[in-house]
C-alpha cells in the first residue's frame, strides 16, 4: 500500500491535566521511508479488526466541522499536507482535552491502495521494553504499541469525492469502543460526521436474511455450507480491507448462476438493509453452524436459529424443530403412502 504522505505529531496532557499540548513534527516523513510505511500498514491492520462507527460528513448543522473543508483544499493542492495535519492535531487537542488523559504520538497518513485513496490517523502509545545493543548487552528500548489504539479514524477519499450519486455513504469510520464513549464522540465531532449505520445490527439482519434465503431455496447441507462459507469469507475479506460489504456484490458471490437472487430476496422481503454494510467482527464470529452425526442421524443448522425455530432441551437431551424443512416433510409424507 503506497504511502503518499505521512507525519507524526505528539499530544501530551499538561501537568494539571486540564488541556492537551501539541508538539508538531519538524516536517512530513520521507515518502520512501519503508519503516514508516510498515508502521502505517500495521496500524491499518489493527484498525480493521476493531469495532467502528461508520457514516459520512455532515453537510450542515452542528455536526459539520472544518475537516471536510481542509481535505477539500488539500485535494485541490490549496493546502499542504503538513498544514492539514497540524490543524487536525490542534483541533483534536481542543476537542479531547477533557477525555484524553494520556499522551501519545498521532500518526497521520495519506495512502493509496489500487484505485482507492484514504486519509488515516491514529494515536499511538509508547511503552518501555528491553532490547540488545551493539555490545550484545540488554539495553532499554522504547516500542510503539501498534495493537492497542486509543483513537483512530479513516476517510475513504475516493468514495467521498465520488459524491452521493455514485459513491458510498459509509466512507468515514472511527474506533468506537463501548468503554470509551466520550472519546469516540469527541473523535466523531472532530470528523464532523453523522453516523449512518449500526454495524452489529445490520450484520445480524444480513445473516438472518441469508439464513432465510438458504431455507427458501431448500438447499442440501453441502450447498448450504458452501454458501455460508462464501458469505463469511467475503465478510472477513472486506473486514481485512477495511471496507463495507456490498449487497449486490455479495449476491453475485453467493450464487454465480443467479447473481441477483439473494439481492432480490432481501429487497422483496423488505429487511430494511442498507446497500452497504460494514461487517461486525463479533457478530460474524457467532455465526456458525452446529453439526452432529450419530446413530444414523445427521443434524446441521445455523447457530442463530437456536432459540427460535430450534430449541434445545438440555434436561431431556432433545432438540425441538419447529419448522421442518420442506424437502424433509415431503419425504416423511411419502413414507406414509
Number of C-alpha atoms within 10 A of each C-alpha: 12 15 22 16 19 25 24 25 21 18 23 19 19 14 8 6 14 12 18 24 16 19 15 17 14 10 13 16 17 14 14 12 11 12 9 19 22 13 13 24 16 13 23 21 16 15 26 17 16 19 20 22 23 27 20 21 22 16 13 10 8 10 15 18 19 14 19 18 11 20 18 15 15 16 14 10 10 11 14 13 23 21 13 16 24 19 15 18 25 18 17 21 20 15 19 21 22 16 16 24 14 14 18 18 19 23 22 28 25 20 22 18 11 8 6 11 19 20 19 24 25 25 23 24 18 13 10 11 11 11 13 11 11 7 7 8 9 11 13 12 12 12 13 15 14 19 13 14 16 18 21 23 24 23 25 22 21 17 19 20 14 11 11 11 7 10 13 21 21 24 21 29 25 25 26 23 16 10 8 14 13 16 22 24 17 20 22 25 19 22 27 22 24 19 16 14 18 15 21 19 13 21 22 18 15 20 19 17 20 21 18 15 18 18 14 12 11 15 15 11 12 9 12 19 18 11 17 21 14 15 20 17 12 19 24 18 15 17 21 16 14 20 19 21 22 17 20 16 15 18 21 16 18 22 14 10 9 12 16 18 16 22 21 14 17 19 11 9 11 10 14 11 17 15 14 19 23 26 28 23 18 13 15 17 10 12 16 15 15 13 11 10 9 7 5 5 7 10 12 13 17 19 14 18 15 15 10 10 12 18 14 13 10 8 6 7 7 10 13 13 14 10 10 12 13 13 12 11 12 11 10 11 10 9 8 6 5
